[in-house]
């Protein structure tokens, strides 16, 4: 999510309450500073402050991430992307504080669906919704005169994804989260039509495919996303594309794939991804914790099989 028209995250779509197999999309805060070799030639170079902000978020250093974003917004106040990424930072710091980034939250369908009240930080909530409003106002203004502006489309996808996640995971209002989920998917679809090489946009559409494909048929009958067929295989392929060729969302796509592979009974693939991510983001304790957990489970399985 940055000022370079490159990735799309919206934080992908959260039909968490409905799926018997809703994989997580939220294990960690967004992106890093890796520049993809396959970036479109028309893309602007990424803003250093936003790149740095994503790196700090991936290392769960949310305060430093916000400092980077404050500098960027001060220099570029009219850019919706800075405000959208700022909202993402507030979201993930709150998810981290509430323990929602732990894999156990997503491994248990009961945990995802439970209506246990959480205690959100009201100050963070105020800042988050202010950043969302700033991003939406600026993004909508750009799209009103330039409907194919990639930066604005990307910003709106992120903004709606953040709103969806907060509504579903913190406020536990899953039905209400469907509206921003559809909007995030719609902006991502529009972005892909404008620039099929905006690889990060495929993360949102891929996750939509996988989540919808995981729903029971009778639920799928009532839940419709434009341009999404509900194919788990297509969803995985889209995430793999982002993991190979994305920019800011490439690490996040790997995190999502690690979760998907666990759900699909492929723990060794999960182990490989978490090992690479732990090496790349050594300050993130959650990645190391999840890697140790998967490795222990695999070792136990091998030991048990050998007896």
C-alpha positions in Angstrom: 0.0 0.0 0.0 2.1 2.7 -1.0 2.5 5.7 -3.1 3.9 3.8 -5.9 0.9 2.2 -7.6 2.0 -1.3 -6.8 0.2 -3.5 -4.4 -3.1 -4.0 -3.2 -4.2 -5.2 0.0 -7.2 -4.2 1.3 -6.8 -6.5 3.7 -8.6 -9.0 1.8 -11.8 -10.1 2.5 -13.1 -11.3 5.7 -16.1 -13.6 5.6 -14.8 -14.9 8.8 -18.0 -15.5 10.5 -19.5 -17.6 7.8 -16.8 -19.9 6.7 -16.3 -23.3 8.3 -12.8 -22.9 7.0 -12.0 -19.2 7.0 -8.3 -19.0 6.8 -6.7 -16.0 8.3 -5.7 -13.0 6.4 -4.4 -11.1 9.2 -1.5 -12.8 10.7 0.6 -9.8 10.5 0.9 -6.2 9.5 1.6 -5.5 5.9 4.5 -5.3 3.7 8.1 -4.7 3.4 10.7 -2.9 1.3 11.3 -5.5 -1.4 11.2 -4.3 -4.9 9.9 -6.8 -7.4 11.8 -7.3 -10.5 8.6 -7.6 -12.5 7.1 -4.2 -11.6 5.3 -2.4 -14.4 7.4 0.2 -16.1 4.7 2.8 -15.7 4.8 2.6 -11.9 6.2 5.4 -9.9 9.1 4.6 -7.5 8.0 3.8 -4.0 8.2 6.6 -1.4 11.0 5.8 1.0 8.9 6.7 4.1 6.1 4.4 3.2 8.5 1.6 2.3 10.1 2.0 5.7 6.7 2.1 7.4 5.8 -1.3 5.9 9.2 -2.7 7.0 8.6 -1.5 10.5 5.1 -2.9 10.6 6.4 -6.3 9.4 8.8 -6.2 12.3 5.8 -5.3 14.6 7.4 -1.9 15.4 4.2 0.1 15.0 5.4 3.3 16.7 8.3 3.6 14.2 5.9 2.8 11.3 3.6 5.7 12.3 6.6 8.1 12.6 7.5 7.2 9.0 4.0 7.8 7.9 3.7 11.1 9.8 6.7 12.4 7.8 5.2 11.2 4.5 1.8 12.7 5.2 3.4 16.0 6.3 5.1 16.2 2.9 2.3 14.7 0.8 -1.0 15.6 2.6 -3.2 15.2 -0.5 -2.0 11.6 -1.2 -4.7 9.2 -0.1 -2.2 6.4 0.2 -0.4 7.8 3.1 -3.6 8.0 5.1 -4.7 4.5 4.0 -1.4 3.0 5.2 -1.6 5.0 8.4 -5.0 3.4 9.1 -3.5 0.0 8.4 -0.8 0.6 11.0 -3.4 1.5 13.6 -5.4 -1.6 12.7 -2.5 -4.0 13.0 -1.2 -2.5 16.2 -4.7 -3.1 17.7 -4.9 -6.6 16.3 -1.5 -7.4 17.8 -2.5 -5.9 21.2 -5.7 -8.0 21.3 -4.0 -11.2 20.4 -5.8 -11.5 17.1 -2.6 -12.0 15.1 -2.0 -15.3 16.9 -2.5 -18.3 14.6 -4.7 -20.0 17.2 -7.3 -17.4 16.5 -7.6 -18.6 12.9 -7.1 -22.3 13.4 -10.2 -22.6 15.5 -13.5 -21.7 13.7 -15.1 -21.4 17.1 -12.6 -18.7 18.1 -13.2 -16.8 14.9 -17.0 -16.9 15.3 -17.2 -16.4 19.0 -19.0 -13.2 20.1 -16.8 -12.6 23.1 -16.5 -8.9 23.6 -13.1 -7.3 23.0 -12.0 -4.1 24.6 -10.7 -1.9 21.8 -8.5 1.1 22.5 -10.8 4.1 22.0 -7.9 6.4 21.2 -6.6 4.1 18.5 -10.1 3.6 17.2 -10.5 7.4 16.8 -7.2 7.8 15.0 -7.9 4.8 12.8 -11.3 6.1 11.7 -9.9 9.6 11.2 -7.2 8.2 8.9 -9.9 6.2 7.0 -12.0 9.3 6.5 -8.9 11.2 5.2 -8.0 8.5 2.8 -11.6 8.1 1.5 -12.1 11.8 1.0 -8.9 12.2 -1.0 -9.2 8.9 -2.9 -12.8 9.7 -3.9 -11.9 13.2 -5.1 -9.1 11.8 -7.3 -11.4 9.1 -8.8 -14.1 11.6 -9.5 -12.0 13.2 -12.2 -9.5 10.3 -12.9 -11.4 7.0 -12.5 -8.4 4.9 -13.5 -5.9 6.5 -11.2 -4.0 3.5 -9.8 -2.8 5.1 -6.6 -6.4 6.2 -5.7 -7.8 2.8 -6.6 -5.1 1.1 -4.5 -5.8 3.5 -1.6 -9.5 2.8 -1.7 -9.0 -0.9 -1.7 -6.8 -0.6 1.4 -9.2 1.7 3.1 -12.1 -0.7 2.7 -10.0 -3.6 3.7 -9.0 -2.0 6.9 -12.6 -1.1 7.7 -13.7 -4.6 6.9 -11.1 -6.1 9.2 -11.8 -3.8 12.1 -15.6 -4.3 11.8 -15.3 -8.1 11.6 -12.4 -8.9 14.0 -12.5 -6.2 16.6 -16.2 -5.2 16.7 -17.4 -8.7 15.9 -19.9 -7.4 13.4 -19.3 -9.9 10.6 -22.5 -9.2 8.6 -21.7 -5.5 8.5 -18.1 -6.3 7.3 -19.5 -7.7 4.1 -20.2 -4.2 2.7 -16.5 -2.9 2.9 -15.4 -6.4 1.9 -17.3 -6.1 -1.4 -16.0 -2.6 -1.9 -12.3 -3.7 -1.4 -12.8 -6.4 -3.9 -14.4 -4.1 -6.4 -11.6 -1.5 -6.2 -9.0 -4.3 -6.6 -10.8 -5.7 -9.7 -10.9 -2.2 -11.2 -7.2 -1.8 -10.6 -6.4 -5.1 -12.3 -8.4 -4.0 -15.3 -6.4 -0.8 -15.5 -3.0 -2.5 -14.9 -2.9 -6.3 -15.0 0.7 -6.1 -13.8 -0.3 -4.5 -10.6 0.4 -7.8 -8.9 -0.4 -6.8 -5.4 -4.0 -6.3 -6.4 -4.3 -10.1 -6.9 -4.0 -10.6 -3.2 -7.4 -9.2 -2.5 -9.0 -11.0 -5.4 -7.2 -14.2 -4.5 -8.2 -14.1 -0.9 -11.8 -13.4 -2.0 -11.7 -16.5 -4.2 -10.3 -18.7 -1.4 -12.6 -17.5 1.3 -15.8 -17.7 -0.8 -14.7 -21.1 -2.0 -14.4 -22.2 1.6 -18.0 -21.4 2.4 -20.7 -24.0 2.6 -22.9 -24.0 -0.5 -26.0 -22.7 1.2 -24.0 -19.7 2.5 -22.3 -19.1 -0.8 -25.8 -18.9 -2.4 -26.4 -15.7 -0.5 -22.9 -14.2 -0.6 -21.9 -12.7 -3.9 -18.7 -10.8 -4.9 -18.4 -9.4 -8.4 -15.8 -11.2 -10.4 -15.3 -13.9 -7.8 -16.3 -17.5 -8.6 -15.4 -19.0 -5.3 -12.6 -21.2 -6.5 -10.1 -22.2 -3.8 -7.6 -23.3 -6.4 -7.8 -19.9 -8.2 -7.4 -18.1 -4.9 -4.3 -20.0 -4.1 -2.8 -19.3 -7.6 -3.5 -15.6 -7.1 -1.8 -15.6 -3.8 1.2 -17.5 -5.3 1.4 -14.8 -8.0 1.7 -12.1 -5.4 4.2 -14.1 -3.4 6.4 -14.3 -6.5 5.9 -11.0 -8.1 4.3 -8.6 -5.7 5.9 -5.6 -4.1 4.6 -4.4 -0.8 2.2 -7.4 -0.4 4.6 -10.1 -1.4 5.5 -11.0 2.2 1.9 -10.7 3.3 0.9 -13.1 0.5 3.4 -15.6 1.9 1.9 -15.3 5.3 -1.5 -16.0 3.9 -0.2 -18.9 1.9 1.3 -20.3 5.1 -2.1 -20.3 6.7 -3.8 -21.7 3.6 -1.3 -24.5 3.5 -2.0 -25.4 7.1 -5.7 -25.5 6.3 -5.0 -27.6 3.3 -2.9 -30.1 5.3 0.5 -29.1 3.8 2.5 -28.1 6.9 5.9 -28.5 5.2 5.0 -25.7 2.8 4.0 -23.6 5.7 7.3 -24.3 7.4 9.3 -23.2 4.3 7.4 -19.9 4.1 7.7 -19.1 7.8 11.4 -19.9 7.8 12.1 -17.5 5.0 9.9 -14.8 6.6 11.5 -15.2 10.0 14.9 -14.7 8.4 13.7 -11.6 6.5 12.0 -10.0 9.5 14.1 -11.1 12.5 12.5 -8.6 14.9 9.0 -10.1 14.5 8.6 -12.6 17.4 5.3 -13.9 16.1 6.9 -15.3 12.9 9.5 -17.2 15.0 6.8 -18.5 17.4 4.7 -19.8 14.5 7.7 -21.4 12.8 8.7 -23.2 16.1 5.1 -24.4 16.5 4.8 -25.9 13.0 8.3 -27.4 13.2 7.5 -29.0 16.6 4.3 -30.5 15.1 6.1 -31.9 12.1 8.9 -33.4 14.3 6.2 -34.9 16.6 4.5 -36.4 13.6 7.7 -37.9 12.2 8.6 -39.3 15.7 5.1 -40.8 16.1 5.2 -42.3 12.6 8.6 -43.9 13.4 7.3 -45.7 16.5 
